[in-house]
Structures are given as structure tokens and as C-alpha cells.
Amino acid sequence: MIEESNLPRDIFQLSNFSLFFFLDFTPALLLLVLTCPLWQISQSVPLMGMQDSCVLYARTLLQNITDVLNQKTLFSGIDCTKQNMELYKKTSTPSACAPQGSACSEITTSGFDQSSCLKNIREDLKYYDEFLAAQPVGTLLFSLRELMKNCFGIFPASDSTLREAAANIRTSFDQRLHLCKVLKGFQVRAITINRVIAYMTSDEYTK
């Protein structure tokens, strides 16, 4: 379980918005990826070959995470807004993808390693794909895999096979509570990924 003291690794990506916004799972989350003007991160060197359509894939993923967290039936008896998030801690995506000297970052970096950033995002996506494959999350898994395949060249197992497996899942209270916490962590990580992709496809980068 992630401790609150460890949150800044991803929270700095939220800029001036408070913790309240993503704890409430409101549509305001989608605005967070645009909070920090693109010119503020123009010193970094983003990943290569990202298509404009990836912005839509990433935003759709973030919206679907939010939609699942808002499912009252799935989280019946659980107040997700009061639960701690669980971040995947085997990657260093926020620091690996942090722009040099960005006013949006609480971390000072000596430079941007695009290979490290790409590697960390890919590992994040693989982890969440494996986790969500065994969860009743509807279109969330599909949107994750669309981003993986079309923007990061990752091709998971058959969608149809996993849909059949997920249809037979019966989750206990503890499993649903764990899902809530993991999704909250994924939501914050998805915001980071959205900001990275938004810059990589921006006019500032393509100049």
C-alpha cells in the first residue's frame, strides 16, 4: 500500500490542482493533463514517433478509469474516495519522464532520458494490463490495450479470451477494495502519461 508520504512522485504532475479533485473522481480530472502550459516543459526531449491519435487514446483511458471508480454497483459498501491509493512502485515514471527545470515539478532533473521514460511507461501499462485482465472493468481493459497497441507497440493476449475470463469473475469485498485502491493509483499514473503524450504531440515539440 502506498504511504501518503510517497505521493509527490506522481502528485507533482497535477500542478496547482489539489488532491480533492482526483479523490472525488470528477470530470475535472481530464483538465489536469492541461494544467501546466506546454511551454513550461519545452526544455525536455520527448519520446519519438507518438501519433496525434495517442492523445485521444490516453484521454479515453483516463476517462474510463474515472468511470469505473464511479460505479456504485461494483464498489457497493465501499467509499472509494476515502481509500488510500496503491501506486505501482516498481517503475519510476514520474521522475524518468520529468521535464528538466519544469515549474510543474517538485523534482529537479539533470536531463530527460527518453528511453527510460518510454521503458517505465511500458512497464506501467503491462502491469495494469495484467492486473485488470482478472477484473470486471468492462471497456477499461479495452481502452488500455488500444493505447498499448497503437502508441507503445505492446500486443497483449487475446481480448476475447480475457473477456470470457473476466465474465466469470466473482469478486469479494476485499478484492473490490483492492481494485478501488489500485485504480486510484492507476488514475494518477494515467494523468502523468497523458501529460507526457500531450507534450510529445504538441506544436511546441514539433517545431
N, C-alpha and C positions, 0 to 999 in steps of 0.2 A: 504494500500500500504506500502511495506517495505521501510524504510528510509535507505539511504546508510550507516548511522552510525550504523545500526544494522546488517550489513552484516557479520562481523567477526565470528558470531556464526556458520556459515556454511563455510565461506571462509577459515578458518584455515585448513580445510580438504584438500585444494588444494595445500598446501605446497608451494614450490617455484615458481609455475606457476603463471603468472599474470592474472588479470581479463580479459585481452584481449582474452585469449583462449576460455573461455566459452561464452563470448559475441559474438564471431564470429561463434560459433556453429560448429567448425571444428572437424574432426576426432581426433584431438589431445586430445579432451575431454576424450576419452577412456584411454589415457595414464595417466590421472590424478589420477586414482584409484591406480596406481602403483608407484606414485611419491615418496612416503615416504617408505623406506625399511621396511619390516615386522619386522625386529629385533628391530626397534625403538619403537614398541608398544608391545613388548613381556611382559611388566610388567602387562598388563591388563588381566582380566579373561573374555574371550568372551562367547557368548551365547552357549548353549548346543544343540547338535543334528542337526547342519546345515550340509547338504549334499554337496558334491563337485559340483553337478549339479546346485546348487543355484548360484554359481559364474557365470555360463552361463546365467541363468535367469536374474540376476541383470545386467549383461553387455548388454543383449538384450534389457532390459527396457531402459537403458541409451541411447543406440543407437537409439531406436525408438523415444524417446523424441527428440533427436537431429534431426532425420529425419523429424518429424512433424514441428519443428521450421524452417526447411529449405524449407517447402512447399510454393512456391511463390504464388500459386493459393489461398490457404487458407488465407494467410496473404497479399493478394494483397492490395497495397496502404499503407501498414504498414512496417516501418523499425524496425523489432523486435530487432535488435542489439542496437538500441538507447533507448529502453524502460527499465524502472526500473522493477526489478523482484518483485514478490509478494510471499513471503515465508509463509508457514502455521505456524503461531506463537503460536498455542495452544499446541504445543509439544516442548520438549527440547532435541531433538535427538542429536545434536552435542555435547552438554555438558554431556548428560546422557551416551553417547557411547564413550566419550573421554578417551583415554588411560592415565593412571597415568604417569606423568613425560615425556610425549612424546615430542620430539623435533619438531614434526609437529603441535603441538597445541599451541595456544596462551592462553589457559585456563589451569590453574593449578588445578588438581583434587586430592582429598584425597584418592580416590579409585574408582573402577569400579563396578557399580551396574548393573549386567547383567539383572535382572528383569526389572529395569527401562529402560534400553536400548531397550529391546525387546518390552516393552509396548509402548514406544514412536515411534518406527519404525512401529508397527502395526497400531497405530493411524494415522500416516502419510499416510500409504498405504490406509487405509479406507477412509480418507478424499479425497485423489486424485482419488480413485475409484469412489466415489460418484460424484465428480465434472466432471470427464471425461466421465461418463456414459451418460451425456447430451451433449457431444461434438462430432464433426465429426473428430475423430482422428484415424480411421482405426485400424491397428494392435496394436497401443499403448495400448489401453484398454486391449486387449487380453494378451499382454506380462506382463502387470501389474498384471493381475489376475493369470497368471501362477506362478509368483513369490509369490503372496499372498497364493495361494492354496498349492503349493509344498514346500514352505520354511517357512511359518508362520502360516499355519493351518487356514487360513481365507477363507471362502467359500461365495463369494458374490452371488447376484441374478443371474438368468439365463442369460448366454451370449447371447443367441438367442433373448431373449426379449429386451435386451438393444441394440442389433444391429439393430433391427427393429425400435426402438425409435430413435436412432441416425440417421438412414437413412432419417428420415423425418424432421431433424433439418434444419432450415434456419437461419443462423447467421447474425446479423447486424455488422456494423463496430465496434461499441463499444464492442460487445460480442467477436469479434475476437481479439480486442486489449486486452481485459481482459484475454482471453485464452493465448495470447502471454506472458503476464506478469506472469501468474500462471505457465505456462510450464517452463519459465526460472527459477522460484523458485524451481519447481519440479526437474529440471535438476541438480541444485546444491545439493538438498537433496538426489537425487539418487546417486550422487558421494559419499556422506557420507555413504550411505547404501552399496554401492559397496565396499568401503574400509573396513567396518565392516565385511561383508561377506567374503571378500578375506582373512582377518586375521583368521576368525573363521574356515576356511577350509585349512589353511596353515600347512606346516610341523612344523613350529615354535610352533603352538598351540597343535598339536597332539603328540608332543614329550612326 
